[in-house]
């Protein structure tokens, strides 16, 4: 199964370095679990004047990245607050159901179109606080690494 993090906007500097560190860790830990690769794909922020139009344009760009038969997860402040074990269980279930990929979508500052939310397998939140998109990406990649370590029995996760 491929893991794809599809995000609006480009990271630079320390946030990018932190994300890459966790991406590499997750990829290495996931190889033995059948995770073929962990990719990060960035799409450009829309330059539309209207927030609704920006959401739609960015959502279309993200949706075009989703392979057939993928599980889709939207990072959404109104989504479910899953603990690491529950998120790991979702990944294990999708892998067991032979999903080609798990695609995690992170929208821009205006969020994502409702049409994407309606089609998602999971809407995931990282608590009630508002987080910058750069940190959400880093937290997601850390959780993917944590999920791989849980599935492989590595002691990184101590619940």
Secondary structure, DSSP 4 states (H G I P E B T S, - for coil): -EEEEEEES---HHHHHHHHHHHHHHHHHHGGGT--EEEEEEEPPP--SSHHHHHHHHHHHHHTTPPTTEEEEEEEEEEEE--HHHHHHHHHHHHHTT-SEEEEEE-BTTB--HHHHHH-SEEEES-SS---HHHHHHHHHHHHHHHHHHHHT-TT---
